[in-house]
Amino acid sequence: MTPKQQIENHGELSEKRVVLLGGSSGIGFAVAQQAVARGARAIIASSNAERVKQAVAMLDGKAEGHTLDLSNERDIQNFFQKIGHFDHLVFTAGDALQLNVLAATELAQARRVFELRYWAALAAVKYGSPHIRKDGSIALTTGIASRRPQKGWTVAASVCGTIEALTRALAVELAPIRVNAVSPGVVRTNLWQNMNAEEREHLFESVGKSLPVGRVGEPDDIAQAYVFLMLEGFSTGQILVVDGGTVLV
Ligand SMILES: NC(=O)c1ccc[n+]([C@@H]2O[C@H](COP(=O)([O-])OP(=O)(O)OC[C@H]3O[C@@H](n4cnc5c(N)ncnc54)[C@H](OP(=O)(O)O)[C@@H]3O)[C@@H](O)[C@H]2O)c1
């Protein structure tokens, strides 16, 4: 696509098929909503059939849903064979955060943290990228822990750094498909549901107050970054930080 065509197309995803792995909730669901609002058809996949069904029902007939456990490589391969060609791949799947100081970190558990966030992302790109159409893109998900780790975030920060290196390597290997990643700060989603409601609100409030923008992120704030990366045609291998200024303070 020429730069002029990119400008003309800005704001348009009509006729585009967008695959959202982890699209049933939080950031992924917000990306699905925004992509659909711009004319795309969303293909949502995640492991909980009921959540997938509810997400699809909220997208006004512009989405299809698939139950897919991303910890199973064969299922990922079958999923991409089944859905056929598409335009943009968005990977936002993630499970509840396990944070621990190094001395209390069990290595077996630490290794499992990489299963969904790294190995499943790698498998999704391996089996999904051959089906991506011309001018398509891939957006992975990392987090600012790689740049601004806190005590107890050793494993989480390592996964984020790994995803960022993966993003750059894939951008080189899969060109001309563009491969980028979005790096959110703290966002109000189900990811924090292993805390009780009171602790969670306290976290959102105290983190929010400490940030230049005065609040934590909402899924819609972050979703705009993924949509931007689908629409513009010139960034690849980049990590787009959307964190309310967290890395600055
Ligand atoms: N929220 C934050 O503060 C924050 C900050 C930085 C980075 N992130 C990253 O952003 C991404 C999205 O998180 P979120 O905040 O939007 O959380 P979320 O609302 O909990 O969404 C996570 C999604 O992952 C899916 N998922 C979980 N396990 C899966 C599996 N085995 N197979 C397939 N799908 C699976 C979930 O659906 P099912 O349960 O149906 O499988 C859900 O759709 C994650 O990678 C997270 O680490 C979030």
The ligand as a Tripos MOL2 file, in Angstrom:
@<TRIPOS>MOLECULE
LIG
   48    52     1     0     0
SMALL
NO_CHARGES

@<TRIPOS>ATOM
      1 N1         -4.3840   -5.6990   32.8050 N.am      1 LIG1
      2 C1         -3.1630   -5.2090   32.9870 C.2       1 LIG1
      3 O1         -2.9100   -4.4610   33.9340 O.2       1 LIG1
      4 C2         -2.0620   -5.5810   32.0330 C.ar      1 LIG1
      5 C3         -0.8530   -4.8760   32.0980 C.ar      1 LIG1
      6 C4          0.1830   -5.2210   31.2280 C.ar      1 LIG1
      7 C5          0.0160   -6.2600   30.3250 C.ar      1 LIG1
      8 N2         -1.1860   -6.9350   30.3070 N.ar      1 LIG1
      9 C6         -1.3060   -8.0390   29.3740 C.3       1 LIG1
     10 O2         -2.3940   -7.8190   28.5050 O.3       1 LIG1
     11 C7         -2.9030   -9.0970   28.0610 C.3       1 LIG1
     12 C8         -4.4210   -9.0680   28.1850 C.3       1 LIG1
     13 O3         -4.7580   -9.0800   29.5190 O.3       1 LIG1
     14 P1         -6.1100   -8.4410   30.0790 P.3       1 LIG1
     15 O4         -5.6770   -7.4660   31.0910 O.co2     1 LIG1
     16 O5         -7.0030   -8.0380   28.9790 O.co2     1 LIG1
     17 O6         -6.6810   -9.7100   30.8830 O.3       1 LIG1
     18 P2         -8.0430  -10.5290   30.7840 P.3       1 LIG1
     19 O7         -9.2080   -9.5910   30.7550 O.co2     1 LIG1
     20 O8         -7.9550  -11.5010   31.8990 O.co2     1 LIG1
     21 O9         -7.9600  -11.2740   29.3850 O.3       1 LIG1
     22 C9         -7.1470  -12.3910   29.1950 C.3       1 LIG1
     23 C10        -7.6710  -13.2050   28.0350 C.3       1 LIG1
     24 O10        -6.8380  -14.3590   27.8830 O.3       1 LIG1
     25 C11        -7.6650  -15.5050   27.6780 C.3       1 LIG1
     26 N3         -6.9590  -16.7100   28.0950 N.ar      1 LIG1
     27 C12        -6.4650  -17.0170   29.3130 C.ar      1 LIG1
     28 N4         -5.9210  -18.2490   29.3050 N.ar      1 LIG1
     29 C13        -6.0830  -18.7340   28.0300 C.ar      1 LIG1
     30 C14        -5.7440  -19.9590   27.3730 C.ar      1 LIG1
     31 N5         -5.0970  -20.9510   28.0100 N.pl3     1 LIG1
     32 N6         -6.0870  -20.1110   26.0730 N.ar      1 LIG1
     33 C15        -6.7460  -19.1380   25.4100 C.ar      1 LIG1
     34 N7         -7.0740  -17.9510   25.9670 N.ar      1 LIG1
     35 C16        -6.7430  -17.7570   27.2640 C.ar      1 LIG1
     36 C17        -8.8990  -15.1900   28.5280 C.3       1 LIG1
     37 O11       -10.0600  -15.9000   28.1140 O.3       1 LIG1
     38 P3        -10.5160  -17.3510   28.6840 P.3       1 LIG1
     39 O12       -10.5170  -17.2350   30.1520 O.co2     1 LIG1
     40 O13       -11.8280  -17.5680   28.0330 O.co2     1 LIG1
     41 O14        -9.4860  -18.3190   28.1770 O.co2     1 LIG1
     42 C18        -9.0960  -13.7100   28.2210 C.3       1 LIG1
     43 O15        -9.8070  -13.5530   27.0200 O.3       1 LIG1
     44 C19        -2.2000  -10.1640   28.9070 C.3       1 LIG1
     45 O16        -1.1190  -10.7120   28.1940 O.3       1 LIG1
     46 C20        -1.6400   -9.3520   30.0590 C.3       1 LIG1
     47 O17        -0.4970   -9.9360   30.6360 O.3       1 LIG1
     48 C21        -2.2280   -6.6020   31.0950 C.ar      1 LIG1
@<TRIPOS>BOND
     1     1     2 1
     2     2     3 2
     3     2     4 1
     4     4     5 ar
     5     4    48 ar
     6     5     6 ar
     7     6     7 ar
     8     7     8 ar
     9     8     9 1
    10     8    48 ar
    11     9    10 1
    12     9    46 1
    13    10    11 1
    14    11    12 1
    15    11    44 1
    16    12    13 1
    17    13    14 1
    18    14    15 2
    19    14    16 1
    20    14    17 1
    21    17    18 1
    22    18    19 2
    23    18    20 1
    24    18    21 1
    25    21    22 1
    26    22    23 1
    27    23    24 1
    28    23    42 1
    29    24    25 1
    30    25    26 1
    31    25    36 1
    32    26    27 ar
    33    26    35 ar
    34    27    28 ar
    35    28    29 ar
    36    29    30 ar
    37    29    35 ar
    38    30    31 1
    39    30    32 ar
    40    32    33 ar
    41    33    34 ar
    42    34    35 ar
    43    36    37 1
    44    36    42 1
    45    37    38 1
    46    38    39 2
    47    38    40 1
    48    38    41 1
    49    42    43 1
    50    44    45 1
    51    44    46 1
    52    46    47 1
@<TRIPOS>SUBSTRUCTURE
     1 LIG1         1 GROUP 0 **** ****
